[in-house]
């Protein structure tokens, strides 16, 4: 039997994931979490991915301003129960998902791509050559003269 292509998240999964992201952001922003690492360094919750049964949530976070995310992730893992109770109080779902925290590296990847595109060797390939356009115009003129 051939394998079925993977389906994307449903509209309900996307909506609940966004509500969870907002609930976590509010809890971290207001300082409801009493952890010295989390109060010292602001955290950005960039994305939440829910499993199809909506019992597990992968929460992508990054420390504001970048840098080493390991202490922040450790603090979030210590406060997982408190954060889950904030989600339970603000998001109305049958089962409150188990939260798993991951470092979001998409900003580092986009910075790396930007640096590569600014590299002079790559930039010369991205700009159109004026010589190629000029030679193609003269070739077209020569072709028109042959028809006459």
ABEGO torsion letter per residue (X at the ends): XBBBBBBBBBAAAAAAAAAAAAAAAAAAAAGABBBAAAAABBBBBABBBBBAAGABBBBBBBBBGEEBAAAAAAAAAAAAAAAAAAAAAABBBABBBBBBBBBBAAAAAAAAAAAAAABAAAAAAABBBAAAAAAAAAAAAAAAAAAX
